[in-house]
């Protein structure tokens, strides 16, 4: 029968021999051999009971037994989260005096804390927007006590994970294999994900900046399988930060790396792949004018087919302004939630470019004087843009005096913008109301 003294001896032995597996079993909320209920029945240990345990780990043991009591005796998920959060904070403090063998039980305990938070959130959902979040950089803030502002469980979780992140990042051991930095991507991915959930994107940026600015060596991205899983999560959220900054090239690069890392997965993760492709597909179109034409691909991703192949990509490729604007309205919430709105709006320039190119091609075919085929009147573009946006509705057909839906000045602005970006070679003649396109390569790739 498991006793308090036997449990404490097991803790002491694990710490003495730096046995990560044994310490993990001593601190988990789901221990082997159904030991959870036995630990829940232990009397609260006193100083004499805890004397063999290193001083910094004594609060960890006390908190763990409180957690087990909350879970197995009182069945209180709310109390269990609070006690487990405190246990992790104490474990992080104790880990400062240990080498990186402590990473494994610490990451396991933090993972359980995150899992308990999710269960708690389902039972006691919090409206995160109603809370006043603190400055995560204030180390003295422990959250939720005294007369300070009300804090959420999510913020308490973020503070604890942030402590683990700092513990890992600030390890000064120069030998990476022996440093707590060897598992930095676990803390980084979880912390940046929590900050996104809190909508504290500036904090997410500061975390990313801290990692990039460290003078110590970090593990390579493909060093071990555990790193790959956490790196995919980090690269995904980091790409969202790049999207918000308008750095579409960096966003694409990060997601390409994420997709490459996912090739190492033993099992396909369809949901994760869809999340990445939701952002990567319009990035490829924007940055490199790349479009996937494989029917097999779209069959594997029916949700993406609906949003992209049948709507957004179709409208851009065919220069269909009406369909493009309808797509923006129809999927506005999807684009906003996934930080895609600015990127998608910027694709309107490509939609215009395709329409301009089609107009120039048709005009060249209809022009009776081949030597003048590269000089396209603004009115031709006005007709094309009007048709693309309004179609052939009865309202438009009844307009006989040719009051175009697009004014000449608007057409000039669109063409000037495309010329300035190098999408069109040529110039505009305001006096002659026409665009003079290059005779050789009017639309460089």
Secondary structure in CASP SS format (residue, H / E / C, confidence):
PFRMAT SS
TARGET T0000
AUTHOR 0000-0000-0000
METHOD secondary structure of the structure
MODEL  1
X C 1.00
X C 1.00
X C 1.00
X H 1.00
X H 1.00
X H 1.00
X H 1.00
X H 1.00
X H 1.00
X H 1.00
X H 1.00
X H 1.00
X H 1.00
X H 1.00
X H 1.00
X H 1.00
X C 1.00
X C 1.00
X C 1.00
X H 1.00
X H 1.00
X H 1.00
X H 1.00
X H 1.00
X H 1.00
X H 1.00
X H 1.00
X C 1.00
X C 1.00
X C 1.00
X C 1.00
X H 1.00
X H 1.00
X H 1.00
X H 1.00
X H 1.00
X H 1.00
X H 1.00
X H 1.00
X H 1.00
X C 1.00
X C 1.00
X C 1.00
X C 1.00
X C 1.00
X C 1.00
X C 1.00
X C 1.00
X C 1.00
X C 1.00
X C 1.00
X C 1.00
X C 1.00
X C 1.00
X H 1.00
X H 1.00
X H 1.00
X H 1.00
X H 1.00
X H 1.00
X H 1.00
X H 1.00
X H 1.00
X H 1.00
X H 1.00
X H 1.00
X H 1.00
X H 1.00
X H 1.00
X H 1.00
X H 1.00
X H 1.00
X H 1.00
X C 1.00
X C 1.00
X C 1.00
X H 1.00
X H 1.00
X H 1.00
X H 1.00
X H 1.00
X H 1.00
X H 1.00
X H 1.00
X H 1.00
X H 1.00
X H 1.00
X H 1.00
X H 1.00
X H 1.00
X H 1.00
X H 1.00
X H 1.00
X H 1.00
X H 1.00
X C 1.00
X C 1.00
X C 1.00
X C 1.00
X C 1.00
X C 1.00
X H 1.00
X H 1.00
X H 1.00
X H 1.00
X H 1.00
X H 1.00
X H 1.00
X H 1.00
X H 1.00
X H 1.00
X H 1.00
X H 1.00
X H 1.00
X H 1.00
X H 1.00
X H 1.00
X H 1.00
X H 1.00
X H 1.00
X H 1.00
X H 1.00
X H 1.00
X C 1.00
X C 1.00
X C 1.00
X C 1.00
X H 1.00
X H 1.00
X H 1.00
X C 1.00
X C 1.00
X C 1.00
X C 1.00
X C 1.00
X C 1.00
X C 1.00
X C 1.00
X C 1.00
X C 1.00
X C 1.00
X C 1.00
X C 1.00
X C 1.00
X C 1.00
X C 1.00
X C 1.00
X C 1.00
X C 1.00
X C 1.00
X C 1.00
X C 1.00
X H 1.00
X H 1.00
X H 1.00
X H 1.00
X H 1.00
X H 1.00
X H 1.00
X H 1.00
X H 1.00
X H 1.00
X H 1.00
X H 1.00
X H 1.00
X H 1.00
X H 1.00
X H 1.00
X H 1.00
X C 1.00
X C 1.00
X C 1.00
X C 1.00
X C 1.00
X C 1.00
X H 1.00
X H 1.00
X H 1.00
X C 1.00
X H 1.00
X H 1.00
X H 1.00
X H 1.00
X H 1.00
X H 1.00
X H 1.00
X H 1.00
X H 1.00
X H 1.00
X H 1.00
X H 1.00
X H 1.00
X H 1.00
X H 1.00
X H 1.00
X H 1.00
X H 1.00
X C 1.00
X C 1.00
X C 1.00
X H 1.00
X H 1.00
X H 1.00
X H 1.00
X H 1.00
X H 1.00
X H 1.00
X H 1.00
X H 1.00
X H 1.00
X H 1.00
X H 1.00
X H 1.00
X C 1.00
X C 1.00
X C 1.00
X C 1.00
X C 1.00
X C 1.00
X C 1.00
X C 1.00
X C 1.00
X C 1.00
X C 1.00
X H 1.00
X H 1.00
X H 1.00
X H 1.00
X H 1.00
X H 1.00
X H 1.00
X H 1.00
X H 1.00
X H 1.00
X H 1.00
X H 1.00
X H 1.00
X H 1.00
X H 1.00
X H 1.00
X H 1.00
X H 1.00
X H 1.00
X H 1.00
X C 1.00
X C 1.00
X C 1.00
X H 1.00
X H 1.00
X H 1.00
X H 1.00
X H 1.00
X H 1.00
X H 1.00
X H 1.00
X H 1.00
X H 1.00
X H 1.00
X H 1.00
X H 1.00
X H 1.00
X H 1.00
X C 1.00
X C 1.00
X C 1.00
X C 1.00
X C 1.00
X C 1.00
X C 1.00
X H 1.00
X H 1.00
X H 1.00
X H 1.00
X H 1.00
X H 1.00
X H 1.00
X H 1.00
X H 1.00
X H 1.00
X H 1.00
X H 1.00
X H 1.00
X H 1.00
X H 1.00
X H 1.00
X H 1.00
X H 1.00
X H 1.00
X C 1.00
X C 1.00
X C 1.00
X C 1.00
X C 1.00
X C 1.00
X H 1.00
X H 1.00
X H 1.00
X H 1.00
X H 1.00
X H 1.00
X C 1.00
X H 1.00
X H 1.00
X H 1.00
X H 1.00
X H 1.00
X H 1.00
X H 1.00
X H 1.00
X H 1.00
X H 1.00
X H 1.00
X H 1.00
X H 1.00
X H 1.00
X H 1.00
X H 1.00
X C 1.00
X C 1.00
X C 1.00
X H 1.00
X H 1.00
X H 1.00
X H 1.00
X H 1.00
X H 1.00
X H 1.00
X H 1.00
X H 1.00
X H 1.00
X C 1.00
X H 1.00
X H 1.00
X H 1.00
X H 1.00
X H 1.00
X H 1.00
X C 1.00
X C 1.00
X C 1.00
X H 1.00
X H 1.00
X H 1.00
X H 1.00
X H 1.00
X H 1.00
X C 1.00
X H 1.00
X H 1.00
X H 1.00
X H 1.00
X H 1.00
X H 1.00
X H 1.00
X H 1.00
X H 1.00
X H 1.00
X H 1.00
X H 1.00
X H 1.00
X H 1.00
X H 1.00
X H 1.00
X H 1.00
X H 1.00
X H 1.00
X C 1.00
X C 1.00
X C 1.00
X H 1.00
X H 1.00
X H 1.00
X C 1.00
X C 1.00
X E 1.00
X E 1.00
X E 1.00
X H 1.00
X H 1.00
X H 1.00
X H 1.00
X H 1.00
X H 1.00
X H 1.00
X H 1.00
X H 1.00
X H 1.00
X H 1.00
X H 1.00
X H 1.00
X C 1.00
X C 1.00
X C 1.00
X H 1.00
X H 1.00
X H 1.00
X H 1.00
X C 1.00
X C 1.00
X C 1.00
X C 1.00
X C 1.00
X C 1.00
X C 1.00
X C 1.00
X C 1.00
X C 1.00
X H 1.00
X H 1.00
X H 1.00
X H 1.00
X H 1.00
X H 1.00
X H 1.00
X H 1.00
X H 1.00
X H 1.00
X H 1.00
X H 1.00
X H 1.00
X C 1.00
X C 1.00
X C 1.00
X C 1.00
X C 1.00
X E 1.00
X E 1.00
X E 1.00
X E 1.00
X C 1.00
X C 1.00
X C 1.00
X C 1.00
X E 1.00
X E 1.00
X E 1.00
X E 1.00
X C 1.00
X C 1.00
X C 1.00
X C 1.00
X C 1.00
X C 1.00
X C 1.00
X C 1.00
END
